[in-house]
Amino acid sequence: MLGNFIYSNPTKIYFGEDSLQYLGEELSKYGKNVQLIYGGGSIKKNGLYEQVMELLKASGKAVVEDGGVMPNPTVEKLAEGVRIARENQVDLLLAVGGGSCCDYAKAVSVSVHCEEEPWEKYYIRFEEPSCEIVPVGCVLTMVGTGSEMNGGAVITNHEQKLKIGHVFGDNVMPKFSILNPKYTYTLLNVRWWLVFMIFSIIRQPMRTMHQIFLIYQLFLLTQKIPILSKKRLRMLKL
């Protein structure tokens, strides 16, 4: 027996080949204006863009597009997304793509009605949102960090040479996510991407263990135990 625990995840998951058909049902729960978020345009090549647009139109939504989301979205892109959302008074942020699109949508969601500078508030001071949050929905095309069903949002600031993730609470997590494994089939070099993402999934606990190892070695050093040579210390950059 592994012990007792309580698990709660407020994101509603639709999984399977027919999962996209439930998008219309979810769209009916939100207002008219939808900000459609996507990356470099692969969804237009594989037909997913047309399918999503048809469902949006059938639901009577006014769609404003926000494409070009790059891996590790930047503060400049975040500012652009916030501007689009404000100008169009969006009621829902619909991310169609991989984890970066989902991250970006969540970062926009907490920034639209924020009266402070989002980067400083959320990524430097690590404060929680105190403003209205625009709901997020996801149509996932690539697996990885679980961004489609968690509160994490990673933003990059190249000027400050920082890449920071803020894990927000349940109120920022996507309201729903649509997961059709077939969307991953259209990826170029899909086998390579599969290996890459499997490593990405296990990398986080590996990094944690590496950090624990370094902390333990530092502790031993403070106790004056000569367990590491100066050469190995330089290798570990301690």
N, C-alpha and C positions, 0 to 999 in steps of 0.2 A: 504494500500500500504506500502510495506516494504522499499521502497527507491530505488535508482538507483545504479547499480554496473556493473562492467565489469569483466567477468570471462574468464580466459585463462588457458588451460591445454594442453601442447604440446604432452602428451602421447596419442598415438592412442590405443583405447580400442576395443578389440574383445570379445564380451560377448555371451555366450550361449553354448548349448550342442555341436554344430558343430564348435566352435571357433578355435579349434586346427588346423583345415584344412588351416587356413590362415598363419600358421607359415612359410610354404614354401615360400609364397609370400613375407613375411618380410625378410626372410633369403637371398633372392636374392639381397637385397639392400646393403649387406655387403660383406666383403672379405671372403677368404677361411677358415681362422682359427677361430674356435669358442671354447671358454672356457665354458664348461657345468658345472654349479654350482648347487649343491643340498645338502640336509641335511644328515640325518642319514640313508637314504636308503629306506624310505617308498615308494618312486616313483618306486623302482624296484619291490616292492611287489604288487602294485596296477596296474601295467602294463603301467603306464605313461612313464616310462623310455624308454621302447621299442618303444612306439609310437613316442616319440621325436627323438630318435636315427634314426629311419627309415626315418623321414622327413629330418634330418640333412644329412644323407647319400644320400638320393634322391636329395638333393640340392648340392651335391658334396663338402660338408664341411669336413675339417680335424678337428676332435674333440679331445680336451684334457679335461679330467675330473678333476673336483675340488670338491670332495665330503666332507662330514663330517662337514658342516657348522653347528655350534651349536647355540642354542638360545643366543641372545646377543653376537654376534661374537667378538672374542678377537683380540688384536693387533698382537698376534702371528699368528693367522689364517690369518689375513690381510696380514702379511708379506709373508706367504706361497702363498696366492693367487696372490700377486704382482709378486713373483718369477716365478710362473707358467706362468703368462701372458707375462712376459718379455722374458722368455726362448722360448716361442712358438710364439711370435709376434702376439698375438691374435687380431682379427679384431672386435670381438663381444663377450660380456659377456652375456650368456644366463642363467638366474636364473630360476630354476624349483623347486618351493617349496613355503614356507610361507614368512612372512615379513622379517625374519632374513636373508634369502637368498637374498632377494631384497636389503636390507640394505647393506649387505656385498658386493654385486656386484657393487653397487654405490661407496662404499668406495674404492674398487679395481680400479674402472674406473678412479678416480681422482688421483690415486697413482702410476699407472704403469709408467707414464712418468714424475713423480714429482722428481726433483733433491734433494729435502729436505726430512727430515724424516716426513712421512705423519701424524703420531700422533701429533707431535709438531705443524706442520703447520695448520692442519685442526681442531684439537680437543683441543689444548691448546691455540694457538693464534687466532683461528677461522678465518683464512685467506681463501680467495676464490682461486680456482685453476687458475693458469696462464699457465698451460701446456696443451698439447693435452689430450683430454678425450676419453677413449674408450667407444663406445656406449653400452648401456645395453638394454636387452629385458627380459621380465618376462613371465613365465607360472605359474600362481598362483594356489596353492593348499589349502590355508587357508587364510581367511579374518582376518583383524585386524586393523592395523594403516594406511592403505592406501599406504603402501610403494611401491606398484606396480604402483602408479601414482603420486608420489611426489618426492621431492629431499632429503628427510630425510635419514640419514645413522647413525645408532647407533653402536658404538664400545666400547668394555669394556677393561679396563686395570686393571687386578687384582693386579699387583704389586703396582700400584699407588692408588688402591681402587677407581677407577673412571669408571663410565659408562656415556658416553657423546654422545649426538646426534648433528649432524651438518646438518642443512637443507640447501642444496645447491640450486643453481638456476636452471632455465629451461634447461640449457645445460647439466645438470647431470641427469635430470629426465629420466626414461626409455623411449626409443623411441616407444616401443609398449608393450602392456600387454594383455595376453590371459586369460580370466576369464570364466571357466566352473564350475558352482556351483556343479556339480556332483563329482568333484574331492574331495570335502569335505566329501562325503559320506563314504569314506574308512577310515576316522579317527577313532581311537579307542575312545569309549565313546563320540561319536559325539555330543550328547546333552549337555554334560558337557562342551565341547569345545565351543559350540555355546553360552552358557550362559557366559562363561569366556570372549569370544571375544566381546560380546555385552557390558559387563562391561568395557572392555578395551577401547572401542570406546567412552563411556561416561566419562571415568575416567579423561581424560585430562582436559576438562573444569571444572570438579569437583575439580581437584588439583589447577587449577588457582583460582577458587573462594575461596578455602581454604587459599591460599596465600594472596589473597586480604583481607580476614577476619583478618589474622594475622597482616598484615600491618596496617589495620585500628585500631586494638587493640593497636598496638605499638604507633600509633599517639595519641590515647586517653590517653595512659600512659604518653606520653611526655607533654600532656596538664594537667597532674595531676588530671585526672578524675578517681576516684577509682572504675572502672567498673569491674575489675577482682581481685579476691582474690589471695594471694600468693600461695595457694594450687592449684588453677586452672592454674596459670602461670607455676607452675612446671609441671603440666599435659601437657600443651602445649609446654613445653620445651623452654620457652622464657627466 
